[in-house]
């Protein structure tokens, strides 16, 4: 048989390394399509002169595009038979990516645990994205619930990786000086010094996700997960329809976060993330953020540790999150913890 039906839980042995197909050269068209899908307005990823003034060689690729492309490479090997992608941790953007760069991906299995139902298990992998020069541009851990091929196969010994709660501030870099930065052109007068730990920001706006947009986005990243594409199969599942790719939620919420965090457009690390509830076509995403921590990177640049919470069909004026039972509210889609670079006030 020449076709590949994907790996199942039993196939993920600890230490196994997967070299993922297919390398992808990111070009200007990819950036334009991404902007058309998300409405992103961050100046660093919209204007070459602006990015050059901030210290980049030219307009860089939005780190979220890098994440989605590298993630998409892994899907056929890791999550083709997934029930759901569950979370992220210890993600670092190690170097800027520019149009014309080619992205590659490899993953190592670092943990696995069968679920009590005996039908699925959770697999942990560390994925590394590199460019055409062999330089690491991104590394992160994710865990995914995967179907077993044989429900009667014995459960393997559980191995759970020891993951940090957050990327250490000493490991952060903005890769640019931000010394020449026009706040008016960026769209906000608020700099690193203007944000306080514990502050919450309602991003006010909402964006409805349509089926066509989702399909275009996942195809752009070459993400082939069945739960996103195969209505024939998903129609027989518990939801009766396809799920919207969780990365669409992250990117949409990040785009909405422009309204309140316009100068914090450069994501430099992913501390953790949970897809709390599913999103479907026709749902409207809203978002709010909380400043969890701050860090000095240089004389001109700081970093904000931000919790980004996305909801569906629920505005965020009262910052919806978890109920009294400690569980996420049913309209909460995403709980995403990341570091973002932001210039200091002049």
N, C-alpha and C positions, 0 to 999 in steps of 0.2 A: 504493500500500500504506500503510495507516494505522498498522499495528503497527510497533514498533521492535525490531530484533533485536540491538541493542547495537553499540558501536564495536569495531573490530578494530585490530590494531597499525598498519596503514596509515593509519588515521583520526587518529592522534595526532600532529599537527604541533606543532613547538616554538612556544610562545607562545599556543597555542590556549587560550581560556578557556571553561569549561563552567559554566553556571548550572544547578544541579541542582534538580529537583523532588523532593519536595514539602515545603514548610515543615511543621514538626511542633511543636505546642505540648506541652511536657512537663508532665504533671500528677501529682498524688499517686498515682494508680493505677499509673503507669509505675514510680514508685519502689518501690511495694509488690511489683509483679510482679518487678522486678529483684532485690529482696531475697529473694523466694521462690525465684528461680532460682539465686542465687549463695550464699545464706546469709550475706551480708555483715553484719558486726556492728560496724562502725566507728561510734562514738557520734555523730560529727558528722552522719552521714547516717541516724541512727536517732531522734534526739531534738531537737525544736525548742528546748526550754529549754537543753539542753547547747550547741547551736550558737550560740544567742544569747549565752550566757555567754562563749563563745570569741571573740565579736566579729562574727559574721555577723548580717545583718538578720533572718534566720529560718533554718530548716533548709535548707541548699543541696542541690542535686542532685549526687550523686556524679560527679566528673569523668569516670569511666569511662562513665557513661550518656551524658554529653555527647559523648564520643568516639565511642561506638557509634552514636548517632543521626546525628551529622554524617557519619561513615563510611558509614552506611547510605544517606544521600542520594546518595552518589557512585557507588554500585555499578552502577545501570543504565547510567550513562554511561562508567564506567571499567573495571569488572571483571566485567561480565555475561558476557564471553567469556574470562575469565581462566582460566589453568591453576592459578595459585596467587598469593596475596598474599605478597610476599617479605620486606618489612621496613619500618621506620619510622625517622625521624630528625627532629631540630630541631622538636620539638613543644612548644608553650607554651600553657598554660591562662591566658588573659589577664584573665578576670573571672569572678566566681561566677555560676552560673545557678541560678534559683529556680523552684519549681513555678509554672506559669502563663506562663513565658517561652517564646517561640517561636524555634526554631532553623532557620537557613537555611545553605546551603553552596554555595560555588563552588570550582572547581579550575582551576589553570593547569598546562599541560604544560611541564615544565622539563627533561626529558631523555628519550632513548630510544635503544635499542641492539638491533639484531636479533641473535638467537641463531644459533650456527653451524649449527643444523639447518635453518635457513631456514623453519621452520614457526611459530616463535614469536618474540617479542621482549619486552624489558623496558621498561616505560614508567614514568617518574618524574613525579609530580604534587605540587604544593603545594596543599593544601586549606585553606580558611578558613571557619570557622563563625562566624556572627554572630547576634545576637538581634534582637528586634523593633524595637529602637532604632538598629540599624545598628552596634552596638558589636561588635568582634571578641572572641569568647569563647575561641576555639581556633584555632590554626594548626599544621599539621604537614606533613611530606613523607612520602609512601609510594611504594614501587615494587612493580610487579605484573607478572607474566609473562602476556602476552596472546597469544592465537592470531592468526595472520595469516589473512586471508580468501583471499588468493591466494598460494600458496606460490611461485609463479613471479615475483612482483613483486620488483623490485630492492631491495636493502637500502639504507636511507637512511644518510646520514652519522651516525655515532654521536655523541651529545651526552650527556655525563655531568655532572650538577650537582656543584658543590663544596659538600659538606655538612659542618658542624661535627661533631666527635666527641662533643661534649656541649654542651648549652645552658649559656652562661656564667652563673656564679652571680650576677653583677651584674644579670642579666635576670629573676631569680626574685622572686616575691612570693607571700605566703600570703593576702593580702587580708583578714587578720584579726589581732588582737593576741594571742590565746590567753592573755590576762592572767589570766582567771578560768577555770581548767581543773581539773576534778575527776578525778584519775587513777584513783580507785577506780571511779567510774562508767564511765570509759573502758575499764577492764579491764586496765591494766598500770601498774606503778610506774616504768617505764623511760622516761627523757626523752632529749633531744638529747645531754646530757653523758655518758650511760651507754653510748653506742655508740662503738666504736673502728673506725677505718679498717682494713680487712682482716678484720674480724670476720664470721663466717658463722653463719647461723641456720637450723636445720632446723625447718620449720613443723609437722612431726610428722603432722598430720592428712592424710587423703585424701578425695577426693570423686569418685564415679563419675558420669559424664555419660551420661544416657539420651537416646534419640532425641527423645522428646517435649519434654524440657527445651530441647534445642538448637533444635528447630523453633520453639518458643514464643519463645525469645530472639531469633532472627534475624528473625522476623516482627515482634516488638516494635520492632526497629530499622529495619524496612522494608528489610532487606537481601535482595535478590532473586537473589543469585548462584546460577547453575545448579548449581555443585558442592555446594551445601548443600541444594537443594530437589528437584532433578529426578532421582529414582532411575531412571526409565526411560532417561534419557540416561547417567547416571553408571554404570549397570550395565554399559554397554558399554566403560567406560574402564579404565585400568590397575589401579584398586583394586576395581572392581566394586561400589562403594557410595559413598554420599555422605560428604563430609568434614565434620567439625564446624568451624564458623566459628572462626577463630583468636582472635577477640575473646572467645569463650566461655572459651578457655584463659586469656587474660590476666585476665579478671574472676574466674574461679574461683581462679587462683593468688593473686591479690590478696586474695581473701576468706580463703584459707588462711593468708596472711601475717599476718592479725590475731593469730595465735598467735605472738608474738615481736615484732610491730611495731604493736601496737594503737593507739599514740599517733601513728603516722605514717600516718594514714588519708587525708590530703589529697594527692593527686598534683598537682604543680604544673608538671611538665615531662616530656617524653619525649625522652630522648637518642638512643635507638636500640632496635631490636627485630628479632629474627629468629624466624620460625616454622620450627623446625629439622626437624621430622618431623610427619606427619599424625596427627590424633586421630580415632577412630571411636567410635560409640556403644558403650557397655559398658566403655570404658577408664576407669581410675581415675587422676585427677590428684593428684600430690604436688608439693611446692614447697620450695625453700630460697632464702635471700637472702644476699647479700654486701654489706657496706658499702664502697663504692668511694671515697667522698669525703664531706666535711662542709662546710657553709657557714653563716655567721652571716647572718640576715636582719634581726633587730632585737634589742632587749634581751630580748625574751620568746620569740622564735621562731627556730629554726634549720631547716636543710634537710639531709636525708641523701640522698646519691646512692647508689642501690641497684641491684644486679643481681638480678633475679628470675628464677630458673630453674625451669621446670615440667617434670615427667616424667610418663610414663604407665606404670602398673603397676610402679612402681619407687620404694620409699621412699627418702628423701634423707639418711639418717644419715651417709653418707660423701660427700655433696655431688657426685653424678654430674654430669659436664659434657662434657668432650671426651676423646677417646682420644689415644694417643701420636702418631697421625698428624695431630693437630690438628683432626680432624673431630668434629662432635657425635656423641655416643653415640646409638644407634638409639632409645633410650627417652626421649631429651631432646626435649621438644616446643617449648620457648620459651626464648629468651635475651633478656630485656627489661631495659633500662637506663633508669632514671627518677629524678627528684628528688621527694622527698616532704617536706612541711612537718611539723615536730614541735615541740612546746613545749619550752622549756628548763626545767630543774629550778627549783623555787621556793626 
